[in-house]
Amino acid sequence: MEKPSWTPIVLSGALPREATDLLAILVMGIVALEASLAATGPTVFSSRLWLSLLVVPPTCALASVSTTTRRTREELALFAYGGSGWQILLRYFIRGAIIALVAFSPVLLQGFLMTTSILELVATAFVLLFAGGLFYSLPSLRRIRSSSFVENYKS
Amino acid sequence: MPSMIETRSVVVEYPTVKGVLRLYDQGVSLKLEQGDFLAVLGGSGWGKSTLVNVILGLEKPIHGSVCFLDHDVTRESFVKRCNLVKTAAVFQRPTALPQMTVSQNLHLALSLAGVPRKERDERIKEALAFFGLDKIERSYPDGLSAGQRRRIDLARALAVKPELLVIDEPTGDLDGSATNLLIPLLRGLNRNQGTTIFMTTALPRQASQAKHQVHLRPPLYLTPENRMIGD
């Protein structure tokens, strides 16, 4: 008999290959890119803000998929109580929008104090809310529409 | 008068590693009239829960149709079916929302069912007392036993006072005393309040308590060879 080895355990899961790993890489990559551009890139407020906004979709998606088991239970319960798919999606859309708004409130406040164009700031806030809500609710839409979702009602 | 529910030649198929699993090879055709109490009896894996899902609109059959009050609702959602017949469902797995207390879960279900706010407290109090949940009404479902969570689902479904109660293996997680209580309760609901009940069970003794029974047949596995013969 061969001596038991610990390497298969490590090697079978050491490389990042799940969707959540990719999302985490994306978030950190965007932050790192922004940090490196801060020294050498343009200093105009709006261009820096738009770069920051890129972090919203992967972060919201990451937050949404990180508690899939619990969320599936919530969705099953809401359906059983007579809720509909769009109500559940709206619930997550609003949550994602709030997350993005709260996280970016310092930047938006700074923009409000500095910018000359209120229209641009409103557009930025709208994009922020929409991106946050959309990417927070998309994983839920995928779960609800999957054929395996209702299998969870069975024992 | 139209049947409350009618299924016509419903067949469901699932792809599996062994081939296509075909449930109800001959097709399930049944009628549920207002005030009926129907038990669907079958073994494990024969499609009892799938039939519940098909009736609720959570799964779509590959053949056949489902009608609520003569309206073809085969492709309609659970919510749209509820608009035709006020339906409450109790699934095999407990479904209470984990972040809400027992009482809050019932409140949410009643508000989604459109029960007026002033009626809710009374109905919830009654349902919780009936199922012996009044002492744990402020507890969260995750801290409770499987049997208690099953009773939350039952309390939630009955508090809505549905016209149709769809209940999948009702005594699955219940202990002996609760089981003995439940079937007479369902019969009482059916007899006294006229609630139409669709129940699945693997126990012939339980099925015999219903007014009517439907016996499912074992599923078939269709391999490419026998599918061609069958077709």
Chai-1 contact restraints between the chains, C-beta under 6 A:
chainA,res_idxA,chainB,res_idxB,connection_type,confidence,min_distance_angstrom,max_distance_angstrom,comment,restraint_id
A,R73,B,P98,contact,1.0,0.0,6.0,A-B,restraint_1
A,E74,B,L97,contact,1.0,0.0,6.0,A-B,restraint_2
A,L76,B,T95,contact,1.0,0.0,6.0,A-B,restraint_3
A,A77,B,T95,contact,1.0,0.0,6.0,A-B,restraint_4
A,A77,B,L97,contact,1.0,0.0,6.0,A-B,restraint_5
A,A80,B,A89,contact,1.0,0.0,6.0,A-B,restraint_6
A,A80,B,T95,contact,1.0,0.0,6.0,A-B,restraint_7
A,Y81,B,A109,contact,1.0,0.0,6.0,A-B,restraint_8
A,Y81,B,L112,contact,1.0,0.0,6.0,A-B,restraint_9
A,G82,B,C82,contact,1.0,0.0,6.0,A-B,restraint_10
A,G82,B,L112,contact,1.0,0.0,6.0,A-B,restraint_11
A,G82,B,A113,contact,1.0,0.0,6.0,A-B,restraint_12
A,G83,B,L112,contact,1.0,0.0,6.0,A-B,restraint_13
A,S84,B,V79,contact,1.0,0.0,6.0,A-B,restraint_14
A,V150,B,N53,contact,1.0,0.0,6.0,A-B,restraint_15
A,V150,B,L58,contact,1.0,0.0,6.0,A-B,restraint_16
A,V150,B,E59,contact,1.0,0.0,6.0,A-B,restraint_17
A,Y153,B,F91,contact,1.0,0.0,6.0,A-B,restraint_18
A,Y153,B,R93,contact,1.0,0.0,6.0,A-B,restraint_19
A,K154,B,S49,contact,1.0,0.0,6.0,A-B,restraint_20
A,K154,B,Q92,contact,1.0,0.0,6.0,A-B,restraint_21
A,S155,B,Q92,contact,1.0,0.0,6.0,A-B,restraint_22
